Amino acid sequence: MTRRTFVEMSLATGAALVAGVRFSTTHASEMNMATNPTFTLGGDLTVNRLGFGAMRITGEGIWGWPADRPNAIKVLRRAVELGVNLIDTADAYGPETSELLIAEALHPYPKGLVIATKGGLTRPGPGQWRPNGNPEYLRKCVEGSLKRLQLERIDLYQLHRIDPKVPMEESLGALKQMQEAGKIRHVGLSEVSPKEIERARKILPIVTVQNRYNLADRDWEKTLAYCEKEGLGFMPWSPVGGGGGLKKGGALEGVAKAHNASVYQVALAWLLERSPVMLPIPGTASVAHLEENVAAAKLRLRPEEWKSLSVNS
């Protein structure tokens, strides 16, 4: 079976898995892996664990409009068709263009679609990212995202970065005010340690954490462990290493060949089986690549394969 055949055969069942149907011939306890396809945020918002990251639908360098705007619209719509119901974006992507494209492509939103966005990381220019945790600025960020996304309430709003120049209590205090005003449903954090999460939870409930994590980069292992212990969703950004972070050859290449899959599909499958709180959000500007990612939800690694990847990647 060719890799393309695997993708085509897996799309229907992979989409069903993303949509909440469990496919397992081996019990999770026997595999010691996470196979539940859904996760509930904050105890009341159930999402499919394989999401979509909407950073790369913008222009080159995550700046401005994409060269092929109709294609970006097509990618977003195809993601929803395939069963993805968690789309992650940020006001810094473009800036603003990612949120605008999401509304253009998908509004009015289908029932159950969760749009997660972020604020607190500014874009002074191409290639530049600078935190701004000023409370008044963050309140404006929330209002701006609501307007661009055409929403009355944002299901998940994340502090994109903690600003070292502004006390966390002040930044999150602003988000708490917006939550109390009914403009935010749940709050998440990004690039944080367990201690920072603990500190944040003294101010308001936190339901997700978005840190860089993939087969080749597991520096945030302690944060993932904390999220597992506390039942917080862990959204790994750059889940396949940004296209250049995965080691080619060795165990990864071998497992991919054994399944007639790509190394990126195997990397996503590993993440989904790594933890029940893992919510990968791979991003792409290609429909074909999107379909390949969704097909990865059907891929089941054998216990020895998963272990070899965990040790050798």
SULKANOR-V453352 format. One record per helix or strand. SS is the DSSP state (helix for helix, strand for strand). FROM is the first residue (numbers start at 1). TO is the last residue. If there is no record, write none. Layout:
ss->(SS SS)
from->(FROM FROM)
to->(TO TO)
//
This chain:
ss->(helix helix strand strand strand strand helix strand strand helix strand strand strand helix strand helix strand helix strand strand strand strand helix strand strand helix helix helix strand helix helix)
from->(3 28 38 45 52 63 69 86 94 97 114 121 130 135 154 168 184 194 208 212 214 217 221 233 237 241 250 263 278 287 303)
to->(18 31 41 48 53 63 81 88 94 106 119 122 131 149 159 180 190 201 210 212 214 217 230 234 237 243 258 274 278 298 312)
//
